[in-house]
Amino acid sequence: MNPDLDNTDNPCSAPTTTGSPGFRITTGWTRPHAATVDAFTGVSSSQTADAMHRMGGIDPDIHRMWPAPPFIGTALPVATRSADNLLIHHAIRVAQPGDVLVVNTQDNRHNAGFGELLGRAALAVGIVGVVIDGVVRDIDQLADLGLPIYARGTSPTACDKQGPGELGRPIACGGVVVAPGDLIVADHDGVTVVPTLDIAHVAQRARQIVDRERQRVIDIDAGHLVRPEIASTLHAAGLNVEPRTPA
């Protein structure tokens, strides 16, 4: 499977930017076509990271705040001033169905930039998940709403709404660069980010990994408990071992 990344949902648009560095909004970036996103259906965050040679996985301290179902979507990045969520509110205005809100809070662990009211608005515009390098609040209500939330934790303390901040620009989230339109794959293992230009290639490799792992399950059930290349690698290192054979 090799989706065509030129087949985008908004192929005629061009990004436009207003404001100046630190207080800046970019809109109109290219989002991958829905078929491109659908190519990752059934692919886990772990398999996606494996398809990028163990790259793309964000800091595991950013984890599910409730047992949310997996989701796949395209990144809508927001950078906020610490303790401020003005640009998160504005992100609701520019979001499109299938977007994932991804937020850099300048490592704020005290002020929750996202809660129930923003969650209700996010669901209304079709946001499929939220990934915040920071903390959130109202987590019971967000769970009742069914909105998947990944964050470093919770806090009852709210944010100002004055800015500055940036929207639609590349950010850092959990040690990974996230640009607008990148693919976000999130599940119980965590969150993996696929750069826009790599989506088609990673989708193809990820499907191969899925098929290979399915075959490996069949092999294990048949008694082939250790992959043959494990013994080969040990032999190459000078260790005298014999491959384990089925009983």
Sequence and secondary structure as in RCSB ss.txt:
>XXXX:A:sequence
MNPDLDNTDNPCSAPTTTGSPGFRITTGWTRPHAATVDAFTGVSSSQTADAMHRMGGIDPDIHRMWPAPPFIGTA
LPVATRSADNLLIHHAIRVAQPGDVLVVNTQDNRHNAGFGELLGRAALAVGIVGVVIDGVVRDIDQLADLGLPIY
ARGTSPTACDKQGPGELGRPIACGGVVVAPGDLIVADHDGVTVVPTLDIAHVAQRARQIVDRERQRVIDIDAGHL
VRPEIASTLHAAGLNVEPRTPA
>XXXX:A:secstr
    TTSBSSTT   EEEEETTEEEEE    B HHHHHTTTT  HHHHHHHTTT  B  TTSEESS    EEEEE
EEEEE TTB HHHHHHHHH  TTEEEEEE SS SSBB   HHHHHHHHHTT  EEEEESEE  HHHHHHHT  EE
ESEE SB  BS   EEESS EEETTEEE TT EEEEETTEEEEE GGGHHHHHHHHHHHHHHHHHHHHHHHTT  
S HHHHHHHHHTT         
